[in-house]
Amino acid sequence: MSQELTLDRAAVKGKVEKTPEGYLKIDAVVTRPGVFTYMVDGKPHRRYCPPEVVYDSNALETLKLKPVVAGHPYTEPGQMIHADNFRKLAAGWTGENIRRHEGDIMASFLVTAADAIKRVESKELKELSCGYLTEIDWTPGITPEGEKYDSKQTKRIYNHLSLEKSGRVGNAIIALDSGLDADGVSYEITNDNDITTEVQSMATITRGGVSYEVPDNFVPVYQGMQSDLDAAETRETELSAKVSELQATADNLTADNGKLKTELDSASGADEEAIKTQAKELAALYAVASEAGLDAKDYAEKSAAEIKRAICEKKQPEVSLDGKDEAYINAAFDYVSKLKAQGRAATTKVVPSLDKAEDKAEAARSGMINRLTGREDK
């Protein structure tokens, strides 16, 4: 069960009188039971307005002393008439003579606004439409008369009565004289008593919980517009999702870029320190290799492990290092270094002075740094 605003049209079936003040006093059919075609979600929808709802005395009480307007207030919040907009929109009001008559509901009302009176008398506004809140039962069914419907009204609360330009087939016209034939087709009775048929088939479309009366030939146009709108909304949703996806990708790339920059900065500093450490180690090894009597070509462009191996083989040729791993070679070099230190402590003839060794180590270290950093003199 749901509630929505409904705007139905009916017509004069009584008389129109002009009061001494110039007002129009009208007695008219304002609603009736039946199955009516509406547009719901862009599709034709048959709604049943059962007699027990249309004739309900509590509902009819809500139609008494309500505003009469020249056209439904489509631009107002909720499309309703209330105290805040009554002075701006009201063209009159209904009376208290609300009654059932030959299957219809008739109401007496007064049109007091000069502009609305002129439009009624010129037959520009020749139909009536009730604006009311209604509760809807969306269960399909069949009327007692055997007519199928898609939903039905279960309750009404009237808000206003509107003077309109056109209505459904079967509705009479507001005129200073009017009548209705036995088949329910409306006729306008002109001053010279010529009778002309007024046939304007109407349908009701529902959008945003609000129903609107439109000519039947507008329905295909509305359906096309609704289809285009649905397609546009779907495309907008897809594009919005794509934008969100691209934004997320951009955000991730920005984060990754920041992370990479941090790692690069860190790596740059670490690499510089590693180069200095490696150069210092190689420079020291070059000095030891030179002292061990190795030719420069025997250790130039070699790794630290290869230089250590060459020094060990030079100092202790009787020890074979074939197939030995790096840990073994490091241990052998440490041992040879200890022997070298002990030999240097015992005699100064075998080992050059410490100052000269350190000078050689420093010179070798500087040369190594220049080669690694690309600053070596050509």
C-alpha positions in Angstrom: 0.0 0.0 0.0 1.3 3.4 -0.9 0.1 7.0 -1.0 0.4 9.5 -3.9 -1.1 12.7 -5.2 -3.7 12.2 -7.9 -5.3 14.8 -10.3 -8.6 13.6 -11.8 -10.9 15.5 -14.2 -14.7 15.7 -14.4 -17.1 18.2 -15.7 -20.3 20.3 -15.3 -23.5 18.4 -15.1 -25.6 21.0 -13.5 -25.7 24.7 -14.1 -23.6 27.9 -14.0 -24.9 31.1 -12.5 -23.5 34.6 -12.3 -24.0 36.3 -9.0 -24.7 40.0 -8.5 -21.0 40.4 -7.5 -19.9 38.9 -10.8 -18.8 35.6 -9.3 -19.6 32.3 -11.0 -21.6 29.8 -9.0 -21.2 26.4 -10.5 -22.7 23.0 -9.8 -20.6 20.3 -11.4 -19.6 16.6 -11.6 -16.2 16.5 -10.0 -15.5 12.7 -9.8 -17.0 9.3 -10.4 -16.1 5.6 -10.0 -14.5 3.6 -12.7 -11.2 2.3 -14.2 -9.0 5.0 -15.5 -5.7 4.8 -17.5 -2.7 6.4 -16.0 1.0 6.4 -16.9 3.2 4.7 -14.3 6.9 4.5 -14.9 6.3 5.4 -18.6 3.8 2.6 -19.2 -0.1 2.6 -19.4 -1.5 1.6 -16.1 -5.2 0.9 -15.4 -6.3 2.1 -11.9 -9.7 1.2 -10.3 -11.5 3.9 -8.3 -14.2 1.8 -6.6 -17.6 3.2 -5.6 -16.9 2.6 -1.9 -13.9 4.9 -2.1 -15.5 7.6 -4.4 -18.7 7.6 -2.4 -17.1 7.5 1.1 -18.6 10.1 3.3 -15.4 10.8 5.2 -13.6 11.4 1.9 -16.3 13.7 0.6 -16.2 15.7 3.9 -12.6 16.6 2.9 -13.8 18.2 -0.4 -15.9 20.8 1.5 -14.7 24.4 1.7 -11.5 23.6 -0.2 -9.7 26.0 -2.6 -10.6 26.3 -6.3 -7.6 27.1 -8.5 -7.1 27.8 -12.2 -4.8 24.9 -13.0 -3.1 22.5 -10.7 -0.2 23.9 -8.7 2.5 21.8 -10.4 5.3 24.1 -9.4 4.4 24.2 -5.7 6.0 21.9 -3.1 4.1 18.7 -3.1 1.7 20.2 -5.8 -0.7 21.0 -2.9 -2.6 24.1 -1.8 -2.0 25.2 1.7 -2.0 28.3 3.9 1.3 29.7 2.6 0.2 29.7 -1.1 -3.6 30.1 -0.9 -3.6 33.9 -1.4 -1.4 33.5 -4.5 -3.2 30.7 -6.1 -6.8 30.5 -5.0 -9.5 31.5 -7.5 -12.5 30.5 -5.3 -13.6 27.7 -3.0 -16.0 24.8 -2.8 -19.2 24.9 -0.9 -20.6 22.3 1.5 -23.1 20.9 -1.0 -21.0 17.8 -1.9 -23.3 14.9 -2.9 -23.8 11.7 -4.9 -26.0 12.1 -8.0 -26.8 9.4 -10.5 -23.5 7.6 -9.9 -21.4 10.7 -10.0 -20.2 13.0 -7.2 -21.3 16.6 -7.7 -20.1 19.7 -5.9 -21.1 23.3 -5.8 -18.4 25.9 -5.8 -17.7 29.6 -6.4 -15.2 31.2 -8.8 -14.3 34.6 -7.5 -11.1 35.6 -9.3 -11.8 37.9 -12.3 -9.1 36.3 -14.5 -10.4 32.8 -13.8 -14.0 33.9 -14.5 -13.0 35.3 -17.9 -11.2 32.1 -18.8 -14.3 30.0 -17.8 -16.7 32.2 -19.7 -14.4 32.1 -22.8 -14.4 28.3 -22.5 -10.6 28.3 -22.1 -11.1 26.5 -18.8 -13.9 24.1 -19.4 -13.1 21.0 -17.4 -12.7 20.2 -13.7 -10.0 18.2 -11.9 -9.8 17.1 -8.3 -6.4 17.1 -6.6 -6.2 14.7 -3.7 -4.0 12.3 -1.8 -4.9 8.6 -2.3 -3.7 5.3 -0.9 -3.0 2.7 -3.6 -3.3 -1.0 -3.4 -1.0 -2.3 -6.2 -2.6 -5.8 -6.4 -4.1 -6.4 -9.9 -7.7 -7.5 -10.0 -11.1 -7.5 -11.8 -14.0 -5.1 -11.0 -17.5 -6.5 -10.3 -18.4 -5.5 -13.8 -15.6 -7.7 -15.2 -13.1 -5.0 -16.1 -9.4 -5.7 -15.4 -7.2 -3.3 -13.5 -3.6 -3.0 -12.3 -4.1 -1.2 -9.0 -6.9 0.4 -7.1 -7.5 3.3 -4.8 -8.4 2.6 -1.2 -8.7 6.0 0.4 -8.9 9.7 -0.7 -8.2 13.0 1.1 -9.1 16.0 -1.1 -6.9 19.1 -1.3 -8.3 21.3 -4.1 -10.5 21.6 -7.1 -8.9 22.8 -10.3 -10.3 24.5 -13.4 -8.7 22.9 -16.4 -8.6 23.1 -20.2 -9.6 19.6 -21.2 -10.6 16.2 -19.9 -11.5 12.6 -20.7 -14.2 11.4 -23.1 -17.4 11.2 -21.1 -16.9 14.4 -19.3 -19.1 17.4 -20.0 -17.8 21.0 -20.6 -18.1 23.9 -18.3 -20.4 26.3 -20.1 -23.2 28.7 -19.2 -25.5 26.0 -20.6 -24.5 22.3 -20.7 -25.9 18.8 -21.0 -24.9 15.2 -21.1 -26.3 12.5 -23.4 -27.2 9.0 -22.4 -24.0 7.5 -23.7 -21.8 9.7 -21.5 -20.4 11.7 -24.5 -20.2 15.4 -23.7 -21.9 18.1 -25.7 -21.6 21.9 -25.6 -25.0 23.6 -26.0 -24.4 26.9 -27.9 -26.5 30.0 -27.8 -28.2 29.1 -31.1 -28.9 25.6 -29.8 -26.6 24.0 -32.3 -25.0 20.9 -30.7 -21.3 20.1 -31.3 -19.6 17.1 -29.9 -16.6 17.6 -27.6 -14.3 14.6 -27.8 -10.9 14.8 -26.1 -9.6 11.4 -24.9 -7.3 11.8 -21.9 -4.8 9.6 -20.1 -3.0 10.1 -16.8 0.8 9.8 -16.3 2.5 9.4 -13.0 5.9 10.7 -12.2 7.6 11.1 -8.9 4.5 9.9 -7.1 2.3 12.6 -8.8 -0.3 11.9 -11.5 -0.9 14.3 -14.4 -3.7 14.3 -16.9 -2.6 14.6 -20.6 -4.2 14.0 -24.0 -3.9 10.4 -25.1 -1.9 11.3 -28.2 0.8 12.7 -25.9 1.4 9.3 -24.3 3.7 7.9 -27.0 5.7 11.2 -26.9 6.0 10.9 -23.2 7.0 7.3 -23.4 9.8 8.3 -25.9 10.9 11.1 -23.7 10.9 8.8 -20.6 12.9 6.2 -22.5 15.5 8.9 -23.5 15.6 10.1 -20.0 16.1 6.6 -18.6 18.9 6.0 -21.1 20.5 9.3 -20.2 20.3 8.5 -16.5 21.8 5.1 -17.1 24.6 6.7 -19.1 25.2 9.2 -16.4 25.4 6.4 -13.8 27.9 4.6 -16.0 30.0 7.7 -16.6 30.0 8.5 -12.9 31.2 5.0 -12.1 33.9 5.3 -14.7 35.0 8.7 -13.3 35.2 7.2 -9.9 37.2 4.3 -11.2 39.7 6.6 -13.0 39.9 8.8 -9.9 40.7 5.8 -7.8 43.4 4.8 -10.3 44.9 8.3 -10.3 44.9 8.3 -6.5 46.7 4.9 -6.5 49.2 6.1 -9.0 49.9 9.3 -7.0 50.4 7.1 -3.9 52.7 4.7 -5.7 54.7 7.7 -7.1 55.2 9.1 -3.7 56.2 5.7 -2.4 58.7 5.2 -5.2 60.2 8.7 -4.7 60.7 7.9 -1.0 62.3 4.6 -1.9 64.5 6.2 -4.6 65.6 8.9 -2.2 66.4 6.3 0.4 68.2 4.1 -2.1 70.2 7.0 -3.5 71.6 7.8 0.0 72.2 4.1 0.7 73.9 3.6 -2.7 76.2 6.5 -2.1 77.3 5.1 1.3 77.7 1.7 -0.2 79.9 3.1 -3.0 82.1 4.8 -0.4 82.3 1.7 1.7 83.1 -0.5 -1.3 85.8 2.0 -2.5 87.4 2.1 0.9 87.5 -1.7 1.1 88.9 -2.1 -2.4 91.5 0.6 -1.8 92.7 -1.2 1.3 92.8 -4.5 -0.6 94.8 -2.8 -3.4 97.4 -1.7 -0.9 97.6 -5.1 0.7 97.9 -6.7 -2.8 100.7 -4.3 -3.8 102.5 -5.1 -0.6 102.1 -8.8 -1.2 103.9 -8.3 -4.5 101.0 -8.7 -6.8 101.1 -6.9 -10.1 98.3 -4.3 -10.7 96.9 -6.3 -13.6 96.4 -9.2 -11.2 93.8 -7.3 -9.1 92.6 -4.4 -11.2 88.9 -4.6 -12.1 88.4 -7.5 -9.8 86.0 -7.9 -6.9 87.0 -7.9 -3.3 86.6 -11.7 -3.1 88.8 -12.2 -6.1 91.5 -9.9 -4.7 91.5 -11.6 -1.4 91.9 -15.0 -3.2 94.8 -13.7 -5.2 96.5 -12.3 -2.0 96.1 -15.6 -0.2 97.4 -17.6 -3.1 100.4 -15.2 -3.3 101.2 -15.3 0.4 100.5 -19.1 0.9 100.8 -20.8 -2.4 101.0 -24.2 -0.7 97.3 -23.8 0.3 94.9 -24.7 -2.5 91.7 -22.6 -2.7 90.1 -24.4 -5.6 86.4 -25.0 -5.1 86.4 -23.0 -1.8 83.4 -20.7 -1.1 83.6 -17.0 -0.2 83.4 -17.7 3.6 86.5 -20.0 3.4 88.4 -17.4 1.3 87.5 -14.6 3.8 88.8 -16.8 6.7 92.0 -17.5 4.8 92.5 -13.8 4.1 92.0 -13.0 7.8 94.6 -15.6 8.7 97.0 -14.2 6.2 96.4 -10.7 7.5 97.2 -11.8 11.0 100.5 -13.3 9.8 101.2 -10.1 8.0 100.6 -8.1 11.1 102.8 -10.4 13.2 105.6 -10.2 10.6 105.4 -6.4 10.5 105.7 -6.2 14.3 108.9 -8.4 14.2 110.8 -6.6 11.5 110.6 -3.4 9.6 112.7 -4.7 6.7 110.0 -7.2 5.4 107.0 -4.8 5.5 107.1 -1.2 4.3 106.4 1.6 6.8 102.8 1.9 8.0 102.7 5.5 6.9 103.5 4.6 3.4 101.0 1.8 3.3 98.3 4.1 4.6 99.3 6.7 1.9 99.0 4.0 -0.7 95.6 2.8 0.6 94.2 6.4 0.6 95.4 7.0 -2.9 94.0 3.7 -4.1 90.7 4.4 -2.3 90.4 7.9 -3.9 91.1 6.5 -7.3 88.4 3.8 -6.8 85.8 6.3 -5.8 86.6 8.4 -8.9 86.2 5.4 -11.1 82.9 4.3 -9.5 81.4 7.8 -9.6 82.6 8.6 -13.1 85.0 11.4 -12.1 88.2 9.6 -13.1 90.5 11.9 -15.2 90.6 10.9 -18.8 
